């Protein structure tokens, strides 16, 4: 009777490595794109309205950065965390991944909260009319807060991928890190007979400044 030897399938062995590469590429793409989208959205017009002044109605607009500064700040933090994921390992990588995740969640929450906020325009209306109790009229909002929220969702996805698959991702090269191995000492230059200071240094080291072989 012939017996067939079972050989492990190479595709099964390469499964974790393939998952690590795919998750790494997706995290880098979604993280970088999410931070860029969030930063871009905060520079756009989020809301507009009118304020009543002496000459009639005065049009007011508010950018995302006028409504809230949280998305822009967290986008920068998230982008820095995305880069720092590859500079740390083990517990440090988990902590940085958590920061990345929280940055995305914070952008998402702040952007959705600012989608219906009118405080920035109310403040402008009070300044334009000279009445501290004045509020904006004919208030309307654009879609840019939801674009910022989408950027936060992409950063959140990158953070979740880092938490789940970060242990499979490669780190920065350690060839420049010190491993405790003693470095070889450089050989001392032979003393120059024409320079007395070299002769004295050689004597201090216990060497023969003439270069003669003790044997």
N, CA, C and O of each residue as an XYZ file, in Angstrom:
860
protein
N       0.851     -1.196      0.000
C       0.000      0.000      0.000
C       0.887      1.246      0.000
O       1.838      1.340      0.775
N       0.572      2.176     -0.857
C       1.357      3.402     -0.942
C       0.806      4.438      0.015
O      -0.407      4.601      0.148
N       1.706      5.131      0.676
C       1.324      6.186      1.607
C       1.725      7.534      1.020
O       2.810      7.690      0.461
N       0.841      8.482      1.157
C       1.097      9.836      0.647
C       1.454     10.743      1.812
O       0.699     10.852      2.779
N       2.585     11.379      1.718
C       3.038     12.282      2.787
C       2.355     13.634      2.639
O       2.378     14.238      1.567
N       1.758     14.095      3.708
C       1.072     15.392      3.678
C       2.091     16.510      3.722
O       2.986     16.512      4.567
N       1.956     17.446      2.826
C       2.850     18.610      2.755
C       2.032     19.856      3.058
O       0.988     20.060      2.439
N       2.475     20.702      3.995
C       1.706     21.913      4.319
C       1.589     22.833      3.123
O       2.554     23.076      2.399
N       0.405     23.329      2.940
C       0.149     24.207      1.794
C       0.812     25.561      2.024
O       0.600     26.173      3.072
N       1.607     26.042      1.076
C       2.316     27.320      1.290
C       1.374     28.496      1.431
O       1.726     29.481      2.078
N       0.193     28.429      0.851
C      -0.722     29.555      0.941
C      -1.238     29.742      2.357
O      -1.466     30.863      2.811
N      -1.421     28.598      3.060
C      -1.888     28.683      4.439
C      -0.828     29.326      5.317
O      -1.163     30.138      6.180
N       0.443     28.986      5.123
C       1.517     29.540      5.924
C       1.691     31.030      5.665
O       2.072     31.776      6.567
N       1.417     31.463      4.453
C       1.628     32.867      4.114
C       0.422     33.731      4.438
O       0.429     34.929      4.155
N      -0.626     33.138      5.034
C      -1.838     33.892      5.336
C      -1.607     35.100      6.221
O      -1.996     36.202      5.836
N      -0.983     34.951      7.408
C      -0.762     36.124      8.268
C       0.072     37.209      7.611
O      -0.212     38.396      7.772
N       1.108     36.809      6.866
C       1.947     37.807      6.204
C       1.157     38.576      5.151
O       1.308     39.790      5.013
N       0.303     37.851      4.402
C      -0.508     38.520      3.390
C      -1.506     39.471      4.040
O      -1.726     40.576      3.543
N      -2.106     39.051      5.141
C      -3.043     39.927      5.858
C      -2.342     41.167      6.386
O      -2.898     42.265      6.365
N      -1.108     40.981      6.861
C      -0.350     42.127      7.355
C      -0.057     43.129      6.268
O      -0.165     44.334      6.495
N       0.317     42.656      5.078
C       0.627     43.572      3.976
C      -0.622     44.304      3.505
O      -0.584     45.508      3.252
N      -1.715     43.586      3.390
C      -2.951     44.222      2.930
C      -3.455     45.249      3.934
O      -3.845     46.353      3.555
N      -3.446     44.887      5.211
C      -3.916     45.826      6.229
C      -3.005     47.035      6.334
O      -3.473     48.145      6.585
N      -1.702     46.830      6.143
C      -0.762     47.946      6.179
C      -1.035     48.926      5.050
O      -1.075     50.136      5.270
N      -1.221     48.409      3.843
C      -1.489     49.278      2.698
C      -2.812     50.026      2.881
O      -2.906     51.215      2.574
N      -3.824     49.329      3.378
C      -5.128     49.970      3.578
C      -5.065     51.023      4.670
O      -5.676     52.084      4.544
N      -4.326     50.740      5.748
C      -4.209     51.701      6.846
C      -3.463     52.953      6.402
O      -3.870     54.065      6.738
N      -2.382     52.789      5.654
C      -1.624     53.950      5.172
C      -2.476     54.799      4.239
O      -2.485     56.026      4.341
N      -3.188     54.147      3.336
C      -4.009     54.886      2.383
C      -5.150     55.614      3.081
O      -5.355     56.807      2.857
N      -5.890     54.909      3.922
C      -7.036     55.527      4.585
C      -6.602     56.586      5.594
O      -7.268     57.612      5.733
N      -5.497     56.354      6.297
C      -5.034     57.331      7.268
C      -4.567     58.624      6.635
O      -4.964     59.708      7.061
N      -3.717     58.513      5.608
C      -3.226     59.709      4.934
C      -4.351     60.454      4.233
O      -4.418     61.682      4.294
N      -5.234     59.717      3.567
C      -6.360     60.348      2.880
C      -7.325     60.994      3.871
O      -7.828     62.091      3.630
N      -7.581     60.313      4.982
C      -8.487     60.873      5.979
C      -7.972     62.160      6.583
O      -8.735     63.111      6.754
N      -6.685     62.208      6.909
C      -6.116     63.435      7.476
C      -6.168     64.576      6.467
O      -6.491     65.709      6.827
N      -5.853     64.285      5.204
C      -5.884     65.326      4.177
C      -7.304     65.844      3.948
O      -7.512     67.048      3.797
N      -8.270     64.941      3.923
C      -9.662     65.347      3.708
C     -10.158     66.196      4.870
O     -10.824     67.209      4.657
N      -9.841     65.793      6.095
C     -10.280     66.556      7.262
C      -9.673     67.958      7.282
O     -10.365     68.930      7.583
N      -8.384     68.062      6.964
C      -7.740     69.375      6.932
C      -8.330     70.250      5.834
O      -8.562     71.441      6.042
N      -8.571     69.664      4.669
C      -9.149     70.438      3.573
C     -10.554     70.917      3.920
O     -10.909     72.062      3.636
N     -11.355     70.045      4.533
C     -12.741     70.401      4.837
C     -12.840     71.533      5.849
O     -13.768     72.339      5.783
N     -11.896     71.606      6.786
C     -11.975     72.664      7.802
C     -11.683     74.042      7.224
O     -11.955     75.050      7.877
N     -11.143     74.106      6.031
C     -10.851     75.398      5.399
C     -11.983     75.861      4.484
O     -11.894     76.925      3.871
N     -13.029     75.076      4.394
C     -14.145     75.420      3.525
C     -15.293     76.036      4.333
O     -15.283     76.028      5.564
N     -16.277     76.566      3.607
C     -17.438     77.198      4.242
C     -18.399     76.136      4.778
O     -18.872     75.279      4.031
N     -18.676     76.203      6.063
C     -19.563     75.236      6.696
C     -20.995     75.769      6.832
O     -21.957     75.007      6.739
N     -21.124     77.058      7.050
C     -22.463     77.625      7.266
C     -22.493     79.065      6.777
O     -21.451     79.700      6.609
N     -23.690     79.567      6.555
C     -23.876     80.940      6.130
C     -25.254     81.428      6.583
O     -26.155     80.634      6.853
N     -25.394     82.748      6.658
C     -26.659     83.337      7.085
C     -26.607     84.844      6.905
O     -25.719     85.360      6.226
N     -27.535     85.539      7.498
C     -27.616     86.994      7.389
C     -27.798     87.595      8.771
O     -28.344     86.971      9.681
N     -27.325     88.823      8.897
C     -27.492     89.580     10.136
C     -28.125     90.918      9.799
O     -27.789     91.530      8.785
N     -29.030     91.370     10.634
C     -29.714     92.645     10.414
C     -28.874     93.786     10.967
O     -28.590     93.836     12.164
N     -28.479     94.703     10.085
C     -27.720     95.879     10.474
C     -28.490     97.112     10.023
O     -29.575     96.999      9.452
N     -27.922     98.298     10.282
C     -28.637     99.543      9.983
C     -28.984     99.651      8.508
O     -30.058    100.149      8.169
N     -28.106     99.198      7.622
C     -28.346     99.322      6.198
C     -29.152     98.194      5.610
O     -29.429     98.195      4.410
N     -29.540     97.220      6.433
C     -30.310     96.082      5.926
C     -29.677     94.770      6.348
O     -29.057     94.687      7.408
N     -29.832     93.741      5.519
C     -29.298     92.413      5.829
C     -27.839     92.316      5.382
O     -27.465     92.768      4.301
N     -27.048     91.722      6.234
C     -25.614     91.579      5.965
C     -25.290     90.084      5.928
O     -25.591     89.361      6.878
N     -24.683     89.624      4.843
C     -24.403     88.192      4.665
C     -23.168     87.791      5.467
O     -22.154     88.489      5.458
N     -23.270     86.670      6.151
C     -22.194     86.150      6.980
C     -21.871     84.720      6.568
O     -22.761     83.963      6.179
N     -20.617     84.361      6.652
C     -20.185     82.985      6.371
C     -19.203     82.543      7.454
O     -18.517     83.366      8.060
N     -19.148     81.245      7.684
C     -18.230     80.682      8.687
C     -17.550     79.447      8.098
O     -18.212     78.545      7.584
N     -16.232     79.421      8.179
C     -15.472     78.256      7.743
C     -15.456     77.209      8.854
O     -15.860     77.470      9.987
N     -14.985     76.037      8.500
C     -14.912     74.977      9.493
C     -14.030     75.331     10.668
O     -14.347     74.992     11.809
N     -12.915     76.016     10.401
C     -12.025     76.411     11.486
C     -12.655     77.462     12.392
O     -12.260     77.592     13.550
N     -13.639     78.221     11.876
C     -14.364     79.176     12.714
C     -15.355     78.463     13.637
O     -15.608     78.905     14.758
N     -15.901     77.369     13.152
C     -16.894     76.627     13.941
C     -16.217     75.822     15.040
O     -16.625     75.888     16.199
N     -15.184     75.059     14.683
C     -14.446     74.247     15.659
C     -13.033     73.990     15.143
O     -12.828     73.751     13.953
N     -12.071     74.042     16.048
C     -10.684     73.759     15.671
C     -10.267     72.333     15.954
O      -9.115     71.960     15.732
N     -11.215     71.522     16.453
C     -10.879     70.143     16.829
C     -10.500     69.278     15.636
O      -9.478     68.595     15.705
N     -11.272     69.267     14.533
C     -10.903     68.370     13.421
C      -9.508     68.629     12.862
O      -8.765     67.683     12.599
N      -9.143     69.896     12.679
C      -7.820     70.187     12.121
C      -6.713     69.739     13.068
O      -5.716     69.161     12.634
N      -6.886     70.004     14.362
C      -5.867     69.610     15.333
C      -5.724     68.098     15.409
O      -4.609     67.577     15.428
N      -6.843     67.395     15.454
C      -6.786     65.939     15.548
C      -6.304     65.298     14.250
O      -5.738     64.205     14.279
N      -6.520     65.958     13.118
C      -5.994     65.432     11.859
C      -4.471     65.421     11.875
O      -3.844     64.480     11.389
N      -3.886     66.462     12.430
C      -2.422     66.519     12.533
C      -1.917     65.474     13.517
O      -0.921     64.796     13.261
N      -2.617     65.349     14.654
C      -2.237     64.329     15.636
C      -2.346     62.929     15.039
O      -1.462     62.094     15.231
N      -3.432     62.680     14.315
C      -3.614     61.367     13.702
C      -2.561     61.056     12.656
O      -2.095     59.921     12.559
N      -2.186     62.052     11.875
C      -1.157     61.838     10.862
C       0.187     61.527     11.513
O       0.926     60.660     11.048
N       0.498     62.248     12.601
C       1.744     61.967     13.327
C       1.721     60.577     13.943
O       2.736     59.880     13.949
N       0.567     60.170     14.462
C       0.448     58.833     15.047
C       0.593     57.757     13.982
O       1.170     56.702     14.245
N       0.081     58.007     12.789
C       0.198     57.041     11.694
C       1.661     56.797     11.341
O       2.050     55.666     11.051
N       2.464     57.845     11.364
C       3.899     57.694     11.086
C       4.609     57.030     12.265
O       5.505     56.207     12.075
N       4.200     57.394     13.487
C       4.868     56.863     14.681
C       4.594     55.395     14.907
O       5.330     54.746     15.650
N       3.559     54.850     14.291
C       3.255     53.425     14.458
C       4.441     52.562     14.052
O       4.668     51.507     14.644
N       5.197     52.995     13.052
C       6.302     52.191     12.543
C       7.598     52.438     13.308
O       8.589     51.745     13.078
N       7.606     53.408     14.210
C       8.811     53.710     14.973
C       8.829     53.017     16.324
O       9.852     53.028     17.008
N       7.715     52.416     16.719
C       7.624     51.763     18.022
C       7.185     50.314     17.836
O       6.759     49.910     16.754
N       7.299     49.547     18.909
C       6.927     48.136     18.854
C       6.148     47.754     20.107
O       6.159     48.466     21.111
N       5.484     46.631     20.022
C       4.758     46.017     21.131
C       3.795     47.001     21.797
O       2.885     47.516     21.149
N       4.000     47.264     23.109
C       3.066     48.119     23.847
C       3.048     49.536     23.291
O       1.998     50.178     23.262
N       4.194     50.025     22.851
C       4.242     51.359     22.269
C       3.425     51.460     21.002
O       2.757     52.468     20.771
N       3.469     50.427     20.180
C       2.682     50.427     18.943
C       1.193     50.382     19.255
O       0.397     51.029     18.574
N       0.813     49.627     20.273
C      -0.599     49.566     20.655
C      -1.077     50.930     21.152
O      -2.187     51.353     20.829
N      -0.240     51.625     21.939
C      -0.628     52.935     22.461
C      -0.782     53.957     21.341
O      -1.739     54.731     21.332
N       0.160     53.960     20.395
C       0.077     54.898     19.279
C      -1.130     54.576     18.392
O      -1.787     55.480     17.876
N      -1.409     53.304     18.223
C      -2.592     52.918     17.441
C      -3.869     53.399     18.117
O      -4.823     53.794     17.447
N      -3.882     53.364     19.450
C      -5.051     53.868     20.179
C      -5.205     55.373     19.982
O      -6.325     55.868     19.849
N      -4.096     56.103     19.962
C      -4.153     57.543     19.704
C      -4.701     57.817     18.309
O      -5.507     58.728     18.121
N      -4.265     57.035     17.339
C      -4.761     57.172     15.967
C      -6.265     56.918     15.905
O      -6.997     57.647     15.235
N      -6.716     55.891     16.600
C      -8.144     55.568     16.624
C      -8.957     56.680     17.261
O      -9.998     57.073     16.734
N      -8.485     57.192     18.401
C      -9.204     58.255     19.099
C      -9.208     59.551     18.292
O     -10.167     60.319     18.356
N      -8.145     59.795     17.540
C      -8.112     60.994     16.694
C      -9.209     60.932     15.633
O      -9.924     61.909     15.412
N      -9.334     59.792     14.988
C     -10.390     59.647     13.993
C     -11.773     59.766     14.593
O     -12.647     60.410     14.014
N     -11.986     59.150     15.756
C     -13.292     59.241     16.411
C     -13.591     60.674     16.839
O     -14.733     61.124     16.744
N     -12.570     61.396     17.311
C     -12.775     62.785     17.721
C     -13.143     63.687     16.551
O     -14.014     64.548     16.679
N     -12.484     63.494     15.412
C     -12.824     64.276     14.218
C     -14.254     63.986     13.784
O     -15.006     64.902     13.453
N     -14.621     62.732     13.787
C     -15.970     62.334     13.382
C     -17.027     62.985     14.269
O     -18.019     63.516     13.769
N     -16.820     62.945     15.581
C     -17.789     63.519     16.509
C     -17.846     65.040     16.395
O     -18.931     65.621     16.371
N     -16.667     65.692     16.323
C     -16.632     67.156     16.259
C     -17.241     67.673     14.959
O     -17.933     68.692     14.965
N     -16.997     66.992     13.858
C     -17.539     67.442     12.580
C     -19.057     67.308     12.543
O     -19.749     68.207     12.066
N     -19.573     66.196     13.043
C     -21.024     66.023     13.056
C     -21.687     67.010     14.022
O     -22.801     67.472     13.777
N     -21.004     67.326     15.105
C     -21.557     68.315     16.038
C     -21.568     69.707     15.424
O     -22.487     70.488     15.671
N     -20.552     70.024     14.623
C     -20.474     71.339     14.006
C     -21.353     71.505     12.791
O     -21.502     72.614     12.277
N     -21.942     70.408     12.319
C     -22.784     70.482     11.117
C     -24.034     71.323     11.356
O     -24.574     71.901     10.412
N     -24.500     71.403     12.591
C     -25.695     72.193     12.903
C     -25.401     73.330     13.875
O     -26.320     73.919     14.445
N     -24.119     73.638     14.063
C     -23.744     74.681     15.018
C     -23.898     76.066     14.391
O     -23.551     76.275     13.229
N     -24.420     77.004     15.172
C     -24.610     78.376     14.683
C     -23.898     79.406     15.549
O     -24.055     80.608     15.336
N     -23.118     78.947     16.522
C     -22.488     79.885     17.460
C     -21.494     80.811     16.767
O     -21.388     81.984     17.125
N     -20.754     80.286     15.764
C     -19.775     81.133     15.075
C     -20.469     82.262     14.319
O     -19.995     83.399     14.330
N     -21.587     81.956     13.664
C     -22.317     82.994     12.936
C     -23.038     83.939     13.893
O     -23.149     85.132     13.607
N     -23.527     83.436     15.015
C     -24.153     84.319     16.005
C     -23.155     85.335     16.537
O     -23.497     86.496     16.759
N     -21.927     84.894     16.740
C     -20.883     85.803     17.212
C     -20.586     86.872     16.161
O     -20.410     88.044     16.493
N     -20.533     86.466     14.901
C     -20.317     87.449     13.840
C     -21.496     88.412     13.724
O     -21.306     89.602     13.474
N     -22.710     87.899     13.904
C     -23.892     88.769     13.840
C     -23.885     89.792     14.959
O     -24.271     90.942     14.755
N     -23.449     89.381     16.139
C     -23.375     90.314     17.267
C     -22.352     91.412     17.009
O     -22.581     92.570     17.356
N     -21.229     91.055     16.402
C     -20.214     92.058     16.093
C     -20.687     92.997     14.984
O     -20.448     94.203     15.045
N     -21.354     92.447     13.976
C     -21.784     93.275     12.840
C     -22.882     94.255     13.232
O     -22.912     95.386     12.748
N     -23.783     93.819     14.109
C     -24.908     94.688     14.486
C     -24.631     95.530     15.707
O     -25.357     96.487     15.979
N     -23.599     95.193     16.443
C     -23.313     95.922     17.676
C     -24.224     95.537     18.820
O     -24.223     96.192     19.862
N     -25.002     94.480     18.640
C     -25.926     94.001     19.662
C     -25.462     92.619     20.104
O     -25.428     91.681     19.307
N     -25.104     92.502     21.380
C     -24.574     91.229     21.858
C     -25.621     90.116     21.864
O     -25.274     88.936     21.914
N     -26.878     90.483     21.813
C     -27.937     89.465     21.814
C     -28.417     89.108     20.409
O     -29.331     88.298     20.251
N     -27.811     89.703     19.402
C     -28.236     89.445     18.025
C     -27.854     88.033     17.606
O     -26.832     87.500     18.039
N     -28.672     87.441     16.772
C     -28.413     86.097     16.239
C     -28.534     86.125     14.722
O     -29.108     87.047     14.143
N     -27.992     85.114     14.106
C     -28.008     85.046     12.657
C     -29.388     84.591     12.170
O     -30.070     83.814     12.838
N     -29.777     85.083     11.013
C     -31.060     84.701     10.403
C     -30.781     83.984      9.083
O     -29.685     84.086      8.532
N     -31.765     83.272      8.591
C     -31.657     82.516      7.327
C     -30.431     81.617      7.334
O     -29.648     81.597      6.384
N     -30.279     80.871      8.429
C     -29.120     80.000      8.605
C     -29.202     78.788      7.681
O     -30.254     78.164      7.550
N     -28.082     78.465      7.044
C     -27.982     77.269      6.205
C     -26.588     76.680      6.341
O     -25.628     77.381      6.659
N     -26.497     75.381      6.097
C     -25.224     74.672      6.229
C     -24.863     73.987      4.917
O     -25.731     73.644      4.114
N     -23.563     73.796      4.722
C     -23.073     73.102      3.536
C     -22.769     71.645      3.881
O     -22.994     71.200      5.007
N     -22.263     70.927      2.912
C     -21.939     69.508      3.117
C     -20.524     69.292      3.631
O     -20.137     68.151      3.885
N     -19.738     70.356      3.793
C     -18.349     70.192      4.184
C     -18.160     69.579      5.573
O     -17.197     68.836      5.767
N     -19.036     69.854      6.551
C     -18.876     69.152      7.838
C     -18.938     67.634      7.688
O     -18.238     66.907      8.392
N     -19.773     67.164      6.773
C     -19.877     65.716      6.566
C     -18.660     65.169      5.812
O     -18.295     64.004      5.965
N     -18.046     66.018      5.005
C     -16.790     65.620      4.363
C     -15.695     65.455      5.413
O     -14.915     64.504      5.365
N     -15.643     66.400      6.373
C     -14.685     66.274      7.473
C     -14.961     65.024      8.297
O     -14.036     64.339      8.735
N     -16.246     64.733      8.502
C     -16.597     63.517      9.239
C     -16.137     62.272      8.490
O     -15.703     61.300      9.109
N     -16.229     62.295      7.168
C     -15.744     61.160      6.371
C     -14.230     60.994      6.533
O     -13.729     59.872      6.611
N     -13.502     62.121      6.582
C     -12.064     62.038      6.840
C     -11.768     61.439      8.197
O     -10.838     60.646      8.341
N     -12.558     61.816      9.201
C     -12.381     61.216     10.520
C     -12.666     59.723     10.516
O     -11.996     58.955     11.206
N     -13.671     59.310      9.733
C     -13.987     57.886      9.636
C     -12.836     57.103      9.005
O     -12.567     55.970      9.404
N     -12.157     57.699      8.027
C     -11.010     57.033      7.415
C      -9.856     56.898      8.401
O      -9.184     55.868      8.437
N      -9.627     57.938      9.202
C      -8.594     57.843     10.234
C      -8.968     56.810     11.287
O      -8.114     56.073     11.780
N     -10.241     56.765     11.624
C     -10.708     55.763     12.572
C     -10.468     54.355     12.043
O     -10.053     53.471     12.794
N     -10.725     54.142     10.758
C     -10.468     52.839     10.140
C      -8.988     52.488     10.207
O      -8.628     51.350     10.508
N      -8.132     53.465      9.926
C      -6.692     53.211      9.999
C      -6.276     52.821     11.419
O      -5.440     51.935     11.598
N      -6.852     53.476     12.425
C      -6.531     53.138     13.802
C      -6.993     51.750     14.191
O      -6.277     51.027     14.882
N      -8.185     51.371     13.754
C      -8.687     50.034     14.057
C      -7.843     48.956     13.380
O      -7.602     47.896     13.959
N      -7.398     49.227     12.162
C      -6.514     48.277     11.476
C      -5.184     48.151     12.202
O      -4.625     47.059     12.309
N      -4.677     49.286     12.704
C      -3.409     49.246     13.444
C      -3.560     48.466     14.747
O      -2.649     47.740     15.146
N      -4.696     48.611     15.405
C      -4.928     47.854     16.635
C      -5.045     46.351     16.357
O      -4.587     45.527     17.149
N      -5.651     46.013     15.246
C      -5.900     44.600     14.943
C      -4.688     43.923     14.315
O      -4.346     42.802     14.693
N      -4.035     44.581     13.364
C      -2.958     43.937     12.613
C      -1.590     44.581     12.840
O      -0.618     44.181     12.198
N      -1.488     45.554     13.722
C      -0.213     46.255     13.889
C       0.940     45.361     14.277
O       2.089     45.641     13.933
N       0.646     44.277     14.997
C       1.728     43.370     15.410
C       2.365     42.657     14.219
O       3.477     42.141     14.330
N       1.669     42.624     13.080
C       2.204     41.965     11.888
C       2.972     42.928     10.989
O       3.616     42.502     10.031
N       2.908     44.204     11.287
C       3.548     45.192     10.424
C       5.032     45.313     10.741
O       5.435     45.140     11.891
N       5.841     45.605      9.742
C       7.277     45.785      9.992
C       7.531     47.117     10.678
O       6.702     48.026     10.629
N       8.692     47.218     11.320
C       9.094     48.464     11.963
C      10.257     49.083     11.225
O      10.735     48.547     10.225
N      10.699     50.199     11.721
C      11.856     50.854     11.125
C      13.092     49.984     11.300
O      13.185     49.199     12.244
N      14.031     50.130     10.388
C      15.258     49.340     10.429
C      16.017     49.616     11.708
O      16.152     50.765     12.128
N      16.510     48.557     12.323
C      17.252     48.709     13.565
C      18.748     48.715     13.375
O      19.491     48.577     14.347
N      19.208     48.869     12.156
C      20.665     48.819     11.950
C      21.371     50.033     12.529
O      22.580     50.005     12.758
N      20.601     51.118     12.771
C      21.208     52.304     13.350
C      21.055     52.338     14.863
O      21.555     53.253     15.518
N      20.358     51.332     15.430
C      20.184     51.291     16.867
C      21.399     50.618     17.503
O      21.993     49.720     16.906
N      21.771     51.047     18.709
C      22.885     50.473     19.428
C      22.432     49.184     20.092
O      21.426     49.179     20.801
N      23.149     48.098     19.878
C      22.776     46.811     20.438
C      23.653     46.399     21.603
O      23.568     45.257     22.057
N      24.488     47.287     22.097
C      25.332     46.978     23.231
C      26.639     46.319     22.859
O      27.464     46.081     23.741
N      26.867     46.013     21.600
C      28.110     45.388     21.176
C      29.240     46.405     21.234
O      29.121     47.483     20.651
N      30.339     46.088     21.925
C      31.441     47.054     21.995
C      32.040     47.326     20.626
O      32.271     46.405     19.843
N      32.281     48.564     20.354
C      32.852     48.948     19.071
C      34.369     48.778     19.107
O      35.001     49.061     20.124
N      34.954     48.315     18.002
C      36.420     48.146     17.980
C      37.116     49.492     18.093
O      36.719     50.473     17.463
N      38.163     49.516     18.910
C      38.922     50.745     19.101
C      39.851     50.980     17.918
O      40.452     50.055     17.372
N      39.946     52.229     17.548
C      40.823     52.585     16.449
C      42.279     52.458     16.882
O      42.657     52.789     18.005
N      43.078     51.961     15.937
C      44.503     51.848     16.225
C      45.136     53.235     16.294
O      44.865     54.101     15.462
N      45.975     53.423     17.290
C      46.617     54.727     17.465
C      47.611     54.987     16.344
O      48.306     54.083     15.880
N      47.661     56.231     15.928
C      48.609     56.606     14.879
C      50.033     56.589     15.438
O      50.256     56.947     16.595
N      50.985     56.177     14.620
C      52.373     56.193     15.110
C      52.827     57.615     15.418
O      52.457     58.566     14.731
N      53.632     57.736     16.459
C      54.100     59.062     16.888
C      55.044     59.646     15.852
O      55.870     58.955     15.256
N      54.886     60.942     15.665
C      55.735     61.671     14.732
C      56.946     62.189     15.499
O      56.779     62.999     16.412
N      58.174     61.748     15.159
C      59.372     62.186     15.894
C      59.561     63.691     15.846
O      60.213     64.258     16.723
N      59.008     64.342     14.848
C      59.179     65.787     14.724
C      58.180     66.565     15.585
O      58.278     67.789     15.677
N      57.234     65.889     16.210
C      56.238     66.557     17.046
C      56.365     66.035     18.468
O      55.968     64.901     18.734
N      56.902     66.817     19.381
C      57.119     66.355     20.771
C      55.830     65.951     21.468
O      55.829     65.044     22.300
N      54.705     66.636     21.125
C      53.466     66.285     21.821
C      53.030     64.858     21.495
O      52.443     64.176     22.334
N      53.327     64.400     20.246
C      52.994     63.028     19.893
C      53.858     62.039     20.665
O      53.392     60.962     21.037
N      55.119     62.404     20.907
C      56.014     61.526     21.657
C      55.513     61.346     23.080
O      55.537     60.239     23.618
N      55.051     62.456     23.701
C      54.562     62.372     25.086
C      53.266     61.575     25.161
O      53.070     60.809     26.105
N      52.375     61.743     24.180
C      51.129     60.974     24.175
C      51.403     59.485     24.053
O      50.743     58.673     24.702
N      52.382     59.120     23.217
C      52.737     57.714     23.062
C      53.289     57.139     24.361
O      52.987     55.999     24.716
N      54.104     57.930     25.079
C      54.638     57.475     26.365
C      53.517     57.297     27.384
O      53.532     56.354     28.174
N      52.541     58.212     27.361
C      51.402     58.082     28.287
C      50.619     56.800     28.024
O      50.096     56.195     28.960
N      50.530     56.378     26.767
C      49.828     55.151     26.427
C      50.659     53.900     26.668
O      50.173     52.785     26.478
N      51.901     54.075     27.083
C      52.785     52.934     27.316
C      53.397     52.388     26.065
O      53.797     51.224     26.026
N      53.481     53.217     25.019
C      54.048     52.771     23.750
C      55.434     53.339     23.575
O      55.811     54.334     24.194
N      56.183     52.676     22.712
C      57.527     53.145     22.389
C      57.395     54.195     21.291
O      57.029     53.844     20.169
N      57.680     55.473     21.567
C      57.488     56.517     20.536
C      58.424     56.356     19.335
O      58.199     56.964     18.288
N      59.459     55.550     19.480
C      60.393     55.359     18.355
C      59.845     54.331     17.367
O      60.349     54.199     16.252
N      58.788     53.589     17.798
C      58.222     52.578     16.894
C      59.038     51.311     16.854
O      58.796     50.463     15.995
N      60.004     51.144     17.756
C      60.826     49.938     17.732
C      60.054     48.762     18.267
O      59.219     48.923     19.157
N      60.316     47.571     17.740
C      59.643     46.345     18.175
C      60.247     45.893     19.497
O      61.456     45.668     19.550
N      59.443     45.742     20.604
C      60.003     45.311     21.887
C      60.697     43.954     21.796
O      61.612     43.694     22.577
N      60.297     43.083     20.877
C      60.934     41.766     20.765
C      62.358     41.901     20.264
O      63.055     40.898     20.106
